[in-house]
């Protein structure tokens, strides 16, 4: 069993309240889950309006598949027009 994990620190420049930020974050989490069948959680920066930390996890029987999914997740988040990746971290167990 292989577990792929990726975490992003995001800037959400248009958010003027926690409600606006959560709208962007929830939409992104839902789309990642629906499209890639991965677990996604907001893991930090919950009290900041224009920052978010998201972490996604995929479990696979094949390391190459887990790496491909993590790479696809990263491209998907990079393409989100309402958020900008400040930093990211990925690992495989």
C-alpha positions in Angstrom: 0.0 0.0 0.0 1.3 3.5 -0.9 0.0 6.8 0.5 0.6 10.0 -1.5 0.2 13.3 0.3 0.3 16.8 -1.0 -0.2 20.0 0.9 -0.6 23.5 -0.4 -0.4 26.9 1.2 -2.7 29.1 -0.8 -3.4 32.8 -1.1 -7.0 33.8 -1.9 -6.6 37.4 -2.9 -10.2 38.2 -3.5 -11.5 37.1 -0.1 -12.7 40.0 2.1 -14.1 37.7 4.8 -13.8 34.2 6.2 -17.1 33.4 4.5 -15.7 34.3 1.1 -12.5 32.3 1.8 -14.5 29.3 2.9 -16.6 29.4 -0.3 -13.4 29.2 -2.4 -11.9 26.5 -0.2 -15.0 24.3 0.0 -15.5 24.5 -3.7 -11.9 23.5 -4.4 -12.1 20.6 -1.8 -15.3 19.3 -3.3 -14.0 19.4 -6.9 -10.7 17.7 -5.9 -12.7 14.9 -4.1 -15.2 14.5 -6.9 -12.7 14.5 -9.7 -9.9 12.5 -8.2 -11.6 10.5 -5.5 -9.1 11.7 -2.8 -9.4 12.8 0.7 -9.0 16.6 1.2 -9.0 18.7 4.3 -8.3 22.3 5.3 -5.4 21.7 7.7 -4.3 25.2 8.6 -4.8 29.0 8.4 -8.5 28.7 9.2 -8.6 32.1 10.9 -7.0 34.1 8.1 -9.1 35.7 5.3 -6.7 35.4 2.4 -4.7 32.3 3.3 -5.5 28.6 3.4 -3.7 25.3 3.9 -5.1 22.3 2.1 -3.9 18.7 2.3 -4.9 15.9 0.0 -4.2 12.2 0.3 -4.5 9.3 -2.1 -4.1 5.6 -1.2 -3.0 3.2 -4.0 -1.5 -0.2 -4.5 1.1 1.2 -6.9 3.6 4.0 -6.2 3.6 5.2 -9.8 -0.2 5.6 -9.7 -0.1 7.5 -6.4 2.6 9.9 -7.8 0.5 10.5 -11.0 -2.6 11.3 -8.9 -0.6 13.7 -6.7 0.9 15.4 -9.8 -2.6 15.8 -11.3 -3.9 17.3 -8.0 -1.1 19.8 -8.1 -1.9 20.8 -11.7 -5.6 21.1 -10.9 -4.9 23.4 -7.9 -2.4 25.5 -9.9 -5.2 26.1 -12.4 -7.7 27.4 -9.9 -8.2 31.1 -10.8 -9.4 32.2 -7.3 -6.3 30.9 -5.5 -2.6 31.1 -5.9 -0.1 28.5 -4.6 2.4 30.1 -2.3 4.1 26.8 -1.3 3.5 23.1 -1.6 4.9 19.9 -0.1 4.5 16.4 -1.2 5.5 13.0 0.1 4.9 9.3 -0.5 4.7 6.7 2.3 
